[in-house]
Every structure is written in C-alpha cells, then in structure tokens.
C-alpha cells in the first residue's frame, strides 16, 4: 500500500489538487480541512489553565499538592 499527500482546494464541494501533483483517478483517503479564518478563542491566564487541568484530572487540593511536589522533585 502506498500513501500520497497533496495540498488541495475545495471549490463548491469539488476537491482540486492545488499544486502540480494530480489526484489519482480512483482512491480513498483522509482529508483535513483547514479553515481560512481562525476562530478567536479567549486567552486564559496560566492560573486559569492550571485550574482547568486540575479539574480535568479530578485533583482535589491534597492530590494537587502531591502532584506539585512530585514536579518540583523531578526538576531537581
């Protein structure tokens, strides 16, 4: 099995090779869509990011303190 990666444009639902490469007559594959406009996401502070991670990992205060101690120890 061989793989081919080409940059494409989508025009009215039709996929067109963007560069000099041509698309195979018949094939299957995966297509990643890159949006032209970036979605504006609100920047969060490092403390907010840490709190979000702590919540995601389900760390209570004791487990968070234990984790922070292990990180400090690892940095030595």
Backbone as a chain_set.jsonl record, in Angstrom:
{"seq": "XXXXXXXXXXXXXXXXXXXXXXXXXXXXXXXXXXXXXXXXXXXXXXXXXXXXXXXXXXXXXXXXXXXXXXXXXXXX", "coords": {"N": [[0.847, -1.175, 0.0], [0.563, 2.222, -0.793], [1.069, 5.687, 0.037], [-0.156, 8.981, -0.51], [0.228, 12.39, -0.251], [-1.271, 15.383, -0.842], [-1.672, 18.896, -1.393], [-4.772, 20.434, -1.35], [-7.55, 22.239, -2.802], [-10.866, 23.216, -2.113], [-13.606, 23.652, -4.074], [-16.715, 24.714, -4.366], [-17.565, 22.259, -3.289], [-16.072, 20.449, -4.73], [-13.03, 18.692, -4.907], [-9.849, 19.848, -5.587], [-6.574, 19.43, -6.814], [-3.993, 21.41, -5.52], [-1.34, 22.004, -6.164], [1.253, 21.009, -8.483], [0.888, 18.332, -8.439], [-1.153, 15.569, -9.353], [-4.389, 14.275, -8.704], [-5.186, 10.87, -7.914], [-6.919, 8.713, -10.219], [-8.832, 7.028, -9.068], [-9.359, 6.519, -5.676], [-9.029, 6.169, -2.088], [-9.077, 8.029, 0.973], [-7.99, 10.316, 3.546], [-9.087, 13.531, 4.48], [-8.049, 16.617, 5.607], [-9.447, 19.514, 6.83], [-8.598, 22.847, 6.646], [-9.518, 25.751, 8.057], [-10.079, 28.944, 6.632], [-10.376, 31.229, 8.184], [-9.31, 31.973, 11.39], [-10.544, 30.785, 14.466], [-11.522, 32.881, 17.013], [-10.308, 32.535, 20.13], [-10.718, 33.055, 23.53], [-8.053, 34.263, 25.396], [-6.557, 32.639, 28.138], [-5.474, 32.903, 31.52], [-2.36, 31.716, 32.971], [-2.944, 30.662, 35.502], [-5.686, 30.099, 35.3], [-5.555, 28.138, 33.329], [-4.143, 26.158, 34.705], [-5.973, 25.6, 36.764], [-8.075, 24.594, 35.229], [-6.858, 22.292, 34.168], [-6.405, 20.918, 36.562], [-9.048, 20.451, 37.359], [-9.9, 18.873, 35.198], [-8.278, 16.615, 35.529], [-9.3, 15.737, 37.847], [-8.264, 16.419, 40.401], [-8.102, 16.815, 43.808], [-7.438, 19.205, 46.459], [-5.388, 18.067, 48.066], [-4.317, 16.034, 46.402], [-3.461, 17.654, 44.303], [-1.46, 19.151, 45.57], [0.333, 17.102, 46.145], [0.994, 16.313, 43.539], [2.223, 18.686, 42.608], [4.449, 18.707, 44.296], [5.784, 16.432, 43.396], [6.458, 17.271, 40.834], [8.182, 19.399, 41.414], [10.248, 17.939, 42.631], [11.084, 16.376, 40.505], [12.237, 18.279, 38.894], [14.636, 18.854, 40.077]], "CA": [[0.0, 0.0, 0.0], [1.332, 3.456, -0.82], [0.344, 6.862, 0.506], [0.102, 10.192, -1.255], [-0.304, 13.578, 0.404], [-1.251, 16.544, -1.728], [-2.43, 20.048, -0.926], [-5.959, 20.559, -2.198], [-8.517, 23.303, -2.592], [-12.24, 22.759, -2.306], [-14.356, 24.677, -4.787], [-18.116, 24.3, -4.49], [-17.683, 20.85, -2.957], [-15.179, 19.63, -5.549], [-11.654, 18.708, -4.423], [-8.911, 20.091, -6.68], [-5.171, 19.463, -6.404], [-3.546, 22.801, -5.523], [-0.026, 22.118, -6.783], [1.482, 20.306, -9.745], [0.504, 16.935, -8.28], [-2.512, 15.257, -9.789], [-5.066, 13.303, -7.855], [-5.379, 9.587, -8.586], [-8.216, 8.536, -10.871], [-9.733, 6.437, -8.079], [-8.616, 6.262, -4.447], [-9.697, 6.558, -0.847], [-8.105, 8.709, 1.814], [-8.472, 11.205, 4.583], [-8.938, 14.931, 4.116], [-8.068, 17.539, 6.743], [-9.92, 20.824, 6.403], [-8.027, 23.996, 7.34], [-10.392, 26.894, 7.866], [-9.385, 30.164, 6.23], [-10.438, 32.174, 9.284], [-9.043, 31.375, 12.696], [-11.567, 31.027, 15.474], [-10.991, 33.658, 18.133], [-10.527, 31.938, 21.437], [-10.296, 33.975, 24.581], [-6.832, 33.852, 26.071], [-6.747, 32.419, 29.569], [-4.245, 33.099, 32.289], [-1.744, 30.451, 33.384], [-3.661, 30.134, 36.67], [-6.922, 29.511, 34.799], [-5.184, 26.904, 32.638], [-3.813, 25.18, 35.739], [-7.22, 25.202, 37.422], [-8.798, 23.758, 34.281], [-6.179, 21.0, 34.154], [-6.674, 20.276, 37.854], [-10.433, 19.977, 37.316], [-9.96, 17.79, 34.215], [-7.627, 15.441, 36.111], [-10.032, 15.438, 39.089], [-7.337, 16.501, 41.521], [-8.519, 17.652, 44.932], [-6.323, 20.028, 46.946], [-4.301, 17.201, 48.546], [-3.687, 15.397, 45.245], [-2.776, 18.706, 43.56], [-0.227, 19.459, 46.299], [1.225, 15.949, 45.938], [1.46, 16.397, 42.166], [3.171, 19.799, 42.53], [5.694, 18.274, 44.97], [6.488, 15.492, 42.507], [7.022, 18.052, 39.735], [9.357, 20.09, 41.975], [11.29, 16.931, 42.852], [11.571, 15.949, 39.192], [13.031, 19.37, 38.314], [15.944, 18.948, 40.77]], "C": [[0.889, 1.233, 0.0], [0.438, 4.618, -0.398], [0.763, 8.071, -0.301], [-0.534, 11.346, -0.493], [-0.176, 14.74, -0.558], [-2.054, 17.666, -1.095], [-3.591, 20.238, -1.894], [-6.724, 21.831, -1.859], [-9.897, 22.692, -2.801], [-13.007, 23.914, -2.934], [-15.76, 24.148, -5.045], [-18.273, 22.789, -4.284], [-16.805, 19.92, -3.77], [-13.747, 19.8, -5.054], [-10.716, 18.818, -5.619], [-7.497, 20.097, -6.131], [-4.673, 20.898, -6.537], [-2.214, 22.968, -6.263], [0.04, 21.38, -8.105], [1.057, 18.835, -9.666], [-0.914, 16.722, -8.825], [-3.097, 14.223, -8.843], [-5.233, 12.001, -8.613], [-6.785, 9.502, -9.186], [-9.252, 7.99, -9.883], [-8.91, 6.107, -6.844], [-9.507, 6.541, -3.254], [-8.647, 7.21, 0.03], [-8.79, 9.536, 2.883], [-8.194, 12.634, 4.157], [-9.029, 15.762, 5.382], [-8.453, 18.912, 6.223], [-9.279, 21.898, 7.271], [-8.921, 25.185, 7.034], [-9.574, 28.133, 7.521], [-9.338, 31.171, 7.375], [-10.213, 31.438, 10.596], [-10.187, 31.732, 13.643], [-10.932, 31.779, 16.629], [-11.327, 32.961, 19.434], [-9.972, 32.894, 22.479], [-9.049, 33.419, 25.262], [-7.12, 33.682, 27.563], [-5.405, 32.572, 30.27], [-3.641, 31.737, 32.635], [-2.467, 29.833, 34.581], [-4.975, 29.488, 36.237], [-6.646, 28.195, 34.087], [-4.868, 25.805, 33.646], [-5.068, 24.691, 36.451], [-8.051, 24.294, 36.525], [-8.193, 22.361, 34.204], [-6.458, 20.229, 35.432], [-8.085, 19.695, 37.878], [-10.56, 18.786, 36.374], [-9.367, 16.493, 34.782], [-8.274, 14.997, 37.417], [-9.095, 15.383, 40.293], [-7.948, 17.377, 42.612], [-7.281, 18.385, 45.442], [-5.131, 19.175, 47.381], [-3.567, 16.551, 47.372], [-2.93, 16.422, 44.404], [-1.456, 19.06, 44.236], [0.795, 18.34, 46.116], [1.822, 15.983, 44.53], [2.494, 17.51, 42.019], [4.499, 19.436, 43.18], [6.481, 17.322, 44.064], [7.106, 16.225, 41.317], [8.267, 18.795, 40.225], [10.522, 19.136, 42.139], [11.901, 16.51, 41.519], [12.474, 17.014, 38.569], [14.41, 19.485, 38.948], [16.982, 18.15, 40.093]], "O": [[1.878, 1.276, 0.732], [-0.788, 4.537, -0.47], [1.914, 8.171, -0.727], [-1.709, 11.28, -0.131], [0.919, 15.042, -1.033], [-3.004, 17.418, -0.351], [-3.408, 20.207, -3.111], [-6.566, 22.413, -0.786], [-10.058, 21.756, -3.584], [-13.048, 25.016, -2.389], [-15.954, 23.239, -5.852], [-19.016, 22.127, -5.009], [-16.793, 18.714, -3.522], [-13.3, 20.921, -4.809], [-10.768, 18.006, -6.543], [-7.241, 20.704, -5.091], [-4.907, 21.537, -7.562], [-2.0, 23.986, -6.921], [-0.976, 21.153, -8.761], [0.888, 18.174, -10.691], [-1.757, 17.616, -8.752], [-2.381, 13.408, -8.262], [-5.404, 12.017, -9.832], [-7.717, 10.148, -8.706], [-10.401, 8.433, -9.866], [-7.861, 5.473, -6.959], [-10.603, 7.083, -3.393], [-7.452, 6.97, -0.149], [-10.002, 9.458, 3.086], [-7.168, 12.91, 3.536], [-9.984, 15.628, 6.147], [-7.845, 19.414, 5.278], [-9.402, 21.864, 8.496], [-9.064, 25.579, 5.877], [-8.49, 28.336, 8.068], [-8.352, 31.895, 7.516], [-10.842, 30.417, 10.872], [-10.717, 32.843, 13.613], [-9.909, 31.35, 17.163], [-12.496, 32.818, 19.792], [-8.892, 33.463, 22.317], [-9.004, 32.252, 25.65], [-7.834, 34.483, 28.166], [-4.345, 32.389, 29.671], [-4.335, 30.721, 32.597], [-2.59, 28.611, 34.665], [-5.34, 28.433, 36.757], [-7.413, 27.242, 34.222], [-5.274, 24.657, 33.467], [-5.208, 23.496, 36.711], [-8.66, 23.335, 36.999], [-8.916, 21.365, 34.178], [-6.717, 19.026, 35.393], [-8.294, 18.581, 38.358], [-11.234, 17.807, 36.692], [-9.894, 15.407, 34.541], [-7.858, 14.009, 38.022], [-9.125, 14.444, 41.089], [-8.274, 18.54, 42.373], [-6.19, 18.2, 44.904], [-3.986, 19.524, 47.095], [-2.337, 16.519, 47.349], [-1.876, 16.108, 43.849], [-0.444, 19.25, 43.561], [1.986, 18.604, 45.951], [3.01, 15.714, 44.348], [3.528, 17.312, 41.382], [5.559, 19.809, 42.678], [7.706, 17.407, 43.985], [8.173, 15.834, 40.842], [9.288, 18.821, 39.537], [11.66, 19.482, 41.822], [13.112, 16.312, 41.427], [13.377, 16.686, 37.799], [15.276, 20.162, 38.395], [18.128, 18.119, 40.541]]}, "num_chains": 1, "name": "protein.A"}
